[in-house]
Amino acid sequence: MSYFRITLNRSAIGLPKRTRGVLAALGLHKRMQTVYHPVEAQFAGMIMKVKELVRVAEVDKKLTKWDLHAARKPDPGFYVESTVKRMEGQAPLKAIAAVSAQQKVVEGLTTEGGEEVRL
């Protein structure tokens, strides 16, 4: 069985009472609200009365509230495909903290002034 998926796109503010009554009969009260009705002549007639206000699609099954929410939710913006490979010889953060507490001199590293670099 197929269904009309009807979503209220435009507000009914300022429209005649009869038009607002058609929207209420369809079960549409808020903007972006979606309802499902079976494909029948009576619902098609109501949709034609408010065709400027709604968006209609014919679907095979009804979606739940949570399915609709998941469909409208945007992508997070990024995906973690793989982790970065660690360089060989790189000390973990805990080891770096321990070395910096001891203030050891790194061999072979000097500043522009010729001073040895301390960690």
C-alpha positions as YAML, in Angstrom:
chain: A
units: angstrom
residues:
- id: 1
  name: MET
  ca: [0.00, 0.00, 0.00]
- id: 2
  name: SER
  ca: [1.35, 3.43, -0.86]
- id: 3
  name: TYR
  ca: [0.97, 6.62, 1.13]
- id: 4
  name: PHE
  ca: [1.02, 10.37, 0.59]
- id: 5
  name: ARG
  ca: [3.80, 11.95, 2.58]
- id: 6
  name: ILE
  ca: [2.50, 15.47, 3.23]
- id: 7
  name: THR
  ca: [4.72, 18.16, 4.76]
- id: 8
  name: LEU
  ca: [3.46, 21.64, 5.63]
- id: 9
  name: ASN
  ca: [5.94, 24.10, 4.08]
- id: 10
  name: ARG
  ca: [4.13, 27.43, 4.32]
- id: 11
  name: SER
  ca: [2.28, 28.87, 7.26]
- id: 12
  name: ALA
  ca: [-1.51, 29.22, 7.24]
- id: 13
  name: ILE
  ca: [-1.43, 32.55, 9.06]
- id: 14
  name: GLY
  ca: [-3.80, 35.02, 7.41]
- id: 15
  name: LEU
  ca: [-5.51, 32.42, 5.24]
- id: 16
  name: PRO
  ca: [-9.27, 31.83, 5.24]
- id: 17
  name: LYS
  ca: [-10.81, 29.66, 7.92]
- id: 18
  name: ARG
  ca: [-11.81, 27.09, 5.32]
- id: 19
  name: THR
  ca: [-8.19, 26.60, 4.22]
- id: 20
  name: ARG
  ca: [-7.03, 26.27, 7.83]
- id: 21
  name: GLY
  ca: [-9.78, 23.71, 8.33]
- id: 22
  name: VAL
  ca: [-8.44, 21.60, 5.46]
- id: 23
  name: LEU
  ca: [-4.98, 21.64, 7.02]
- id: 24
  name: ALA
  ca: [-6.45, 20.64, 10.37]
- id: 25
  name: ALA
  ca: [-8.34, 17.79, 8.69]
- id: 26
  name: LEU
  ca: [-5.07, 16.57, 7.20]
- id: 27
  name: GLY
  ca: [-3.51, 16.73, 10.67]
- id: 28
  name: LEU
  ca: [-1.07, 19.54, 9.88]
- id: 29
  name: HIS
  ca: [-0.69, 22.13, 12.62]
- id: 30
  name: LYS
  ca: [2.94, 23.30, 12.53]
- id: 31
  name: ARG
  ca: [5.38, 24.14, 9.76]
- id: 32
  name: MET
  ca: [7.65, 21.28, 8.68]
- id: 33
  name: GLN
  ca: [5.25, 18.78, 10.25]
- id: 34
  name: THR
  ca: [4.90, 15.59, 8.21]
- id: 35
  name: VAL
  ca: [1.89, 13.27, 8.11]
- id: 36
  name: TYR
  ca: [1.09, 10.14, 6.14]
- id: 37
  name: HIS
  ca: [-2.27, 9.32, 4.55]
- id: 38
  name: PRO
  ca: [-3.19, 6.44, 2.23]
- id: 39
  name: VAL
  ca: [-3.49, 7.22, -1.47]
- id: 40
  name: GLU
  ca: [-7.22, 7.80, -1.74]
- id: 41
  name: ALA
  ca: [-9.43, 10.27, -3.59]
- id: 42
  name: GLN
  ca: [-10.55, 12.12, -0.45]
- id: 43
  name: PHE
  ca: [-6.99, 12.90, 0.60]
- id: 44
  name: ALA
  ca: [-6.00, 13.86, -2.95]
- id: 45
  name: GLY
  ca: [-8.87, 16.37, -2.98]
- id: 46
  name: MET
  ca: [-7.76, 17.90, 0.32]
- id: 47
  name: ILE
  ca: [-4.19, 18.14, -0.95]
- id: 48
  name: MET
  ca: [-5.39, 19.97, -4.08]
- id: 49
  name: LYS
  ca: [-7.11, 22.58, -1.87]
- id: 50
  name: VAL
  ca: [-3.85, 23.44, -0.12]
- id: 51
  name: LYS
  ca: [-1.32, 22.55, -2.82]
- id: 52
  name: GLU
  ca: [0.49, 25.90, -2.47]
- id: 53
  name: LEU
  ca: [1.21, 25.27, 1.20]
- id: 54
  name: VAL
  ca: [2.34, 21.64, 1.26]
- id: 55
  name: ARG
  ca: [4.96, 19.38, -0.28]
- id: 56
  name: VAL
  ca: [3.65, 15.95, -1.29]
- id: 57
  name: ALA
  ca: [5.47, 12.74, -2.18]
- id: 58
  name: GLU
  ca: [4.18, 9.23, -2.70]
- id: 59
  name: VAL
  ca: [6.04, 6.66, -0.59]
- id: 60
  name: ASP
  ca: [5.74, 2.93, -0.02]
- id: 61
  name: LYS
  ca: [5.70, 2.93, 3.78]
- id: 62
  name: LYS
  ca: [5.21, 5.26, 6.71]
- id: 63
  name: LEU
  ca: [8.31, 6.49, 8.50]
- id: 64
  name: THR
  ca: [8.42, 6.81, 12.26]
- id: 65
  name: LYS
  ca: [9.16, 10.06, 14.05]
- id: 66
  name: TRP
  ca: [12.72, 8.90, 14.72]
- id: 67
  name: ASP
  ca: [13.28, 7.91, 11.06]
- id: 68
  name: LEU
  ca: [12.22, 11.39, 9.97]
- id: 69
  name: HIS
  ca: [14.55, 12.95, 12.54]
- id: 70
  name: ALA
  ca: [17.49, 10.85, 11.34]
- id: 71
  name: ALA
  ca: [16.78, 11.74, 7.71]
- id: 72
  name: ARG
  ca: [16.80, 15.48, 8.46]
- id: 73
  name: LYS
  ca: [19.89, 15.39, 10.68]
- id: 74
  name: PRO
  ca: [22.94, 16.82, 8.86]
- id: 75
  name: ASP
  ca: [26.24, 15.01, 8.47]
- id: 76
  name: PRO
  ca: [28.75, 15.64, 11.26]
- id: 77
  name: GLY
  ca: [31.05, 17.39, 8.76]
- id: 78
  name: PHE
  ca: [33.97, 15.01, 9.03]
- id: 79
  name: TYR
  ca: [34.73, 11.32, 9.03]
- id: 80
  name: VAL
  ca: [37.64, 9.51, 10.68]
- id: 81
  name: GLU
  ca: [38.90, 7.17, 7.98]
- id: 82
  name: SER
  ca: [42.02, 5.97, 9.75]
- id: 83
  name: THR
  ca: [44.31, 7.05, 12.53]
- id: 84
  name: VAL
  ca: [47.64, 8.74, 11.92]
- id: 85
  name: LYS
  ca: [50.64, 6.44, 12.00]
- id: 86
  name: ARG
  ca: [53.04, 7.36, 14.77]
- id: 87
  name: MET
  ca: [56.61, 8.27, 13.91]
- id: 88
  name: GLU
  ca: [59.30, 5.87, 15.05]
- id: 89
  name: GLY
  ca: [61.31, 7.07, 17.99]
- id: 90
  name: GLN
  ca: [58.67, 9.56, 19.10]
- id: 91
  name: ALA
  ca: [58.21, 9.45, 22.83]
- id: 92
  name: PRO
  ca: [54.72, 9.28, 24.29]
- id: 93
  name: LEU
  ca: [53.36, 12.36, 26.06]
- id: 94
  name: LYS
  ca: [53.94, 10.94, 29.54]
- id: 95
  name: ALA
  ca: [57.61, 10.34, 28.77]
- id: 96
  name: ILE
  ca: [58.01, 13.87, 27.41]
- id: 97
  name: ALA
  ca: [56.53, 15.29, 30.61]
- id: 98
  name: ALA
  ca: [58.97, 13.25, 32.69]
- id: 99
  name: VAL
  ca: [61.94, 14.41, 30.60]
- id: 100
  name: SER
  ca: [60.90, 18.07, 30.81]
- id: 101
  name: ALA
  ca: [60.70, 17.80, 34.59]
- id: 102
  name: GLN
  ca: [64.31, 16.63, 34.71]
- id: 103
  name: GLN
  ca: [65.55, 19.42, 32.33]
- id: 104
  name: LYS
  ca: [67.88, 17.24, 30.29]
- id: 105
  name: VAL
  ca: [70.08, 18.67, 27.55]
- id: 106
  name: VAL
  ca: [69.33, 17.33, 24.08]
- id: 107
  name: GLU
  ca: [72.55, 16.37, 22.33]
- id: 108
  name: GLY
  ca: [73.21, 17.97, 18.97]
- id: 109
  name: LEU
  ca: [70.49, 20.64, 19.18]
- id: 110
  name: THR
  ca: [71.59, 24.24, 19.59]
- id: 111
  name: THR
  ca: [69.92, 27.61, 19.17]
- id: 112
  name: GLU
  ca: [71.16, 30.32, 16.81]
- id: 113
  name: GLY
  ca: [73.21, 31.81, 19.64]
- id: 114
  name: GLY
  ca: [75.03, 28.51, 20.17]
- id: 115
  name: GLU
  ca: [73.25, 27.59, 23.41]
- id: 116
  name: GLU
  ca: [72.17, 24.03, 24.01]
- id: 117
  name: VAL
  ca: [68.45, 23.26, 23.87]
- id: 118
  name: ARG
  ca: [66.86, 22.04, 27.09]
- id: 119
  name: LEU
  ca: [63.61, 20.11, 27.34]
...
